[in-house]
């Protein structure tokens, strides 16, 4: 990496001039760091029980138009009666 040129504007602001390729490398590195931080936050939420992983099979069934309530109920291993009892609603 070359040493950037620093200029001072008439208002006193310092500005840096650097080659475009070096600027693009800095932008790429910042994006990578942002992705790493997002990944770390997701891992923390999973470890704390604040979030969960959803199997692709469940997501695919919902995307394919299956009844969302049925898909989630089956994923949780609940019968319609069990869900009705937990929610206080009628099974139908």
C-alpha positions as CSV (number, residue, x, y, z in Angstrom):
1,X,0.0,0.0,0.0
2,X,1.4,3.4,-0.9
3,X,1.4,6.4,1.4
4,X,-1.7,8.5,0.7
5,X,-1.5,12.2,-0.1
6,X,-3.0,14.4,2.6
7,X,-4.4,17.8,1.6
8,X,-6.0,20.5,3.7
9,X,-9.1,22.2,2.3
10,X,-9.5,26.0,2.6
11,X,-11.9,25.3,5.5
12,X,-9.2,23.3,7.3
13,X,-10.6,19.8,6.7
14,X,-7.9,17.2,6.0
15,X,-8.6,15.0,3.0
16,X,-6.8,11.9,1.8
17,X,-6.1,11.0,-1.8
18,X,-5.3,7.4,-2.6
19,X,-5.4,5.1,-5.6
20,X,-8.8,3.7,-6.5
21,X,-7.6,0.1,-6.1
22,X,-6.5,0.8,-2.5
23,X,-9.9,2.5,-1.8
24,X,-11.7,-0.5,-3.2
25,X,-9.6,-2.8,-0.9
26,X,-10.6,-0.7,2.1
27,X,-14.2,-0.9,1.2
28,X,-14.0,-4.7,0.7
29,X,-12.3,-5.1,4.1
30,X,-15.0,-3.0,5.8
31,X,-17.7,-5.1,4.2
32,X,-15.9,-8.3,5.4
33,X,-15.7,-6.9,8.9
34,X,-19.4,-6.1,8.9
35,X,-20.2,-9.7,7.8
36,X,-18.0,-11.1,10.6
37,X,-19.8,-9.0,13.2
38,X,-23.2,-10.0,11.9
39,X,-22.1,-13.7,12.1
40,X,-20.8,-13.2,15.6
41,X,-24.1,-11.6,16.7
42,X,-26.1,-14.4,15.2
43,X,-24.0,-17.0,17.0
44,X,-24.5,-15.1,20.3
45,X,-28.3,-15.0,19.8
46,X,-28.3,-18.8,19.1
47,X,-26.1,-19.5,22.2
48,X,-28.4,-17.4,24.4
49,X,-31.5,-19.1,23.1
50,X,-32.8,-15.9,21.6
51,X,-32.9,-17.3,18.1
52,X,-33.0,-20.8,16.5
53,X,-32.1,-22.4,13.3
54,X,-35.0,-23.6,11.1
55,X,-34.4,-26.7,9.0
56,X,-34.5,-26.1,5.3
57,X,-37.2,-28.7,5.0
58,X,-39.5,-26.6,7.1
59,X,-38.7,-23.4,5.2
60,X,-39.2,-25.2,1.8
61,X,-42.6,-26.5,2.9
62,X,-43.8,-23.0,3.9
63,X,-42.5,-21.5,0.7
64,X,-44.2,-24.3,-1.3
65,X,-47.5,-23.1,0.1
66,X,-48.3,-25.6,2.8
67,X,-50.4,-24.5,5.8
68,X,-47.9,-22.6,8.0
69,X,-49.7,-23.5,11.2
70,X,-49.6,-27.2,10.3
71,X,-45.9,-27.1,9.3
72,X,-44.9,-25.4,12.5
73,X,-47.0,-27.6,14.6
74,X,-45.6,-30.7,13.0
75,X,-42.1,-29.3,13.4
76,X,-42.7,-28.8,17.1
77,X,-44.1,-32.3,17.4
78,X,-47.5,-31.2,18.4
79,X,-50.9,-32.6,17.5
80,X,-53.8,-30.2,16.7
81,X,-55.3,-31.1,20.1
82,X,-52.1,-30.3,21.9
83,X,-51.8,-26.9,20.2
84,X,-55.5,-26.2,20.9
85,X,-54.9,-27.0,24.6
86,X,-51.8,-24.8,24.8
87,X,-53.4,-21.8,23.1
88,X,-56.9,-22.2,24.6
89,X,-58.4,-22.3,21.1
90,X,-60.6,-24.9,19.5
91,X,-58.7,-27.6,17.5
92,X,-60.5,-26.9,14.2
